[in-house]
Amino acid sequence: MNLKEIQQLIKFVAKSGTSEVKLEMEDIKITIKTGSSKSETTIVHQAPIVGQAPQIIPVASMPQAAQTNDASNDDEDSNLITIKSPIIGTFYRKPSPDKPLFVEVGTTVNVGDTVCIIEAMKLFNEIESEISGKIVKVLVDDSSPVEFDQPLFLVDPS
């Protein structure tokens, strides 16, 4: 990310009216905080982390509201793993409108397979699977905004 892109980001955040924006990429972290009349920017460069991928957690540790109430589904869901969004952005299930989906329900994925793209500030970030297994459920609609740490897919590792 160059200085001009950072300046454009600061202007965009100031115009949007948000009070704070955090952006983390492989080799850079940016935090922009806006106040009544001042703007503060913190930029931290760090060495790239090899193998950095979406954070995954077992579905069983998710809040009750996110789980189904059916007892038989609880037993089935307890071994599922969630692939979560590592960044804020727009979720896309395919590389371009005329291309096929990266994954569908029933698709078997391996470690390192691209499962989706998340666009943040005109940068398209490929999200790779950190586990092997079968996609059981897609939790986000195509072209929808996603938050940091939002569940995207449920994967059965067996």
matplotlib code that plots the C-alpha trace (Angstrom):
import matplotlib.pyplot as plt

x = [0.0, 1.6, 1.2, -1.3, -3.6, -3.3, -4.2, -7.2, -8.3, -8.0, -10.1, -12.7, -12.9, -13.3, -16.1, -17.9, -18.4, -17.1, -15.0, -12.5, -11.4, -8.8, -7.3, -5.0, -3.2, -0.4, 2.4, 0.7, -1.8, -3.5, -5.8, -7.6, -9.4, -11.4, -12.6, -14.4, -11.8, -8.7, -7.6, -5.1, -3.4, -1.3, 0.6, 2.5, 4.6, 5.3, 7.0, 4.6, 3.3, 3.7, 0.5, -1.8, -5.4, -8.9, -9.4, -11.4, -13.3, -15.5, -19.2, -19.9, -18.2, -20.4, -23.2, -26.5, -28.3, -26.2, -26.9, -30.1, -32.4, -32.9, -31.2, -30.2, -28.6, -26.6, -25.0, -24.2, -22.9, -20.6, -17.9, -18.2, -15.6, -16.3, -14.2, -14.4, -13.7, -10.2, -11.1, -14.0, -15.2, -17.5, -17.8, -17.7, -18.2, -16.7, -13.6, -15.7, -19.4, -18.8, -16.8, -18.0, -18.3, -15.1, -17.0, -20.6, -22.3, -20.8, -17.5, -14.5, -11.7, -8.1, -5.8, -4.8, -7.9, -9.5, -13.0, -14.0, -12.8, -13.2, -12.9, -11.6, -10.8, -10.6, -8.2, -9.4, -8.2, -8.4, -9.5, -8.0, -9.2, -7.0, -8.6, -9.6, -13.1, -16.5, -18.4, -21.7, -23.2, -22.5, -23.4, -23.2, -24.9, -22.8, -21.9, -22.8, -20.8, -19.0, -17.4, -14.1, -14.5, -17.9, -18.6, -18.5, -18.7, -19.3, -16.9, -17.1, -13.5, -14.3]
y = [0.0, 3.3, 6.7, 7.9, 5.0, 5.7, 9.4, 8.4, 6.0, 8.8, 11.1, 8.3, 7.6, 11.3, 11.7, 8.6, 9.9, 6.7, 7.3, 4.4, 2.1, -0.7, -2.5, -5.4, -7.0, -9.5, -6.9, -3.8, -2.7, 0.7, 2.3, 5.6, 7.4, 10.5, 13.0, 16.3, 18.1, 16.0, 12.8, 10.3, 7.6, 4.8, 2.6, -0.5, -2.6, -6.2, -9.1, -11.3, -14.3, -17.5, -19.5, -16.8, -17.8, -17.2, -17.9, -21.1, -22.2, -25.2, -24.4, -25.7, -22.7, -20.2, -18.3, -20.2, -17.8, -19.0, -22.6, -24.5, -25.7, -29.1, -31.7, -33.9, -31.0, -30.1, -33.5, -33.1, -29.5, -30.3, -31.6, -28.8, -26.1, -22.5, -20.6, -16.9, -13.7, -12.3, -8.8, -6.4, -6.1, -7.5, -11.2, -12.8, -16.5, -16.4, -14.7, -12.7, -12.6, -14.9, -17.6, -20.5, -20.5, -21.3, -23.7, -25.0, -27.1, -30.6, -29.4, -31.0, -28.5, -29.0, -26.8, -23.8, -24.0, -20.6, -20.6, -17.0, -13.4, -10.5, -7.1, -4.3, -0.8, -2.2, -4.9, -8.4, -10.8, -14.6, -16.4, -19.9, -22.9, -23.7, -27.1, -30.1, -31.2, -30.9, -27.6, -28.2, -24.7, -21.3, -18.7, -15.5, -14.4, -13.4, -9.7, -9.1, -7.0, -9.0, -8.0, -9.1, -12.6, -13.2, -16.9, -17.6, -21.4, -24.5, -27.4, -31.0, -32.1, -35.9]
z = [0.0, -1.0, 0.5, -2.0, -1.3, 2.5, 1.9, -0.1, 2.7, 5.2, 3.1, 2.6, 6.3, 7.1, 4.6, 5.7, 9.3, 11.0, 14.2, 13.7, 10.9, 11.3, 8.3, 8.6, 5.7, 5.5, 5.9, 7.2, 9.9, 9.6, 12.2, 11.4, 14.2, 13.5, 16.1, 16.1, 14.0, 14.1, 12.4, 13.8, 11.7, 13.0, 10.5, 11.6, 9.3, 10.2, 8.6, 6.6, 8.5, 6.5, 6.2, 7.6, 6.8, 8.2, 11.8, 12.4, 15.5, 16.2, 15.8, 19.3, 20.8, 18.9, 20.8, 21.2, 18.9, 16.0, 16.5, 15.7, 18.5, 17.0, 19.2, 16.2, 14.4, 17.6, 17.4, 13.7, 14.1, 17.0, 14.7, 12.1, 11.8, 10.8, 8.3, 9.3, 7.5, 8.3, 7.2, 6.6, 3.1, 0.4, 0.1, -3.4, -4.1, -7.6, -9.1, -11.7, -12.7, -15.7, -13.8, -11.7, -7.9, -5.9, -3.7, -3.3, -0.6, -1.0, -2.5, -0.9, -0.1, 0.8, 2.8, 0.7, -1.7, -2.4, -1.0, -1.7, -2.3, 0.0, -1.5, 0.7, -0.8, -4.4, -3.2, -3.9, -1.2, -1.8, 1.3, 1.5, 3.5, 6.5, 6.8, 4.6, 4.5, 2.8, 2.6, 4.5, 4.5, 3.0, 5.6, 3.5, 0.3, -2.7, -2.9, 0.7, 3.2, 5.9, 9.2, 10.7, 12.3, 10.7, 9.9, 6.1, 5.7, 7.8, 7.0, 8.0, 8.4, 8.5]

ax = plt.figure().add_subplot(projection="3d")
ax.plot(x, y, z, "-o")
ax.set_aspect("equal")
plt.show()
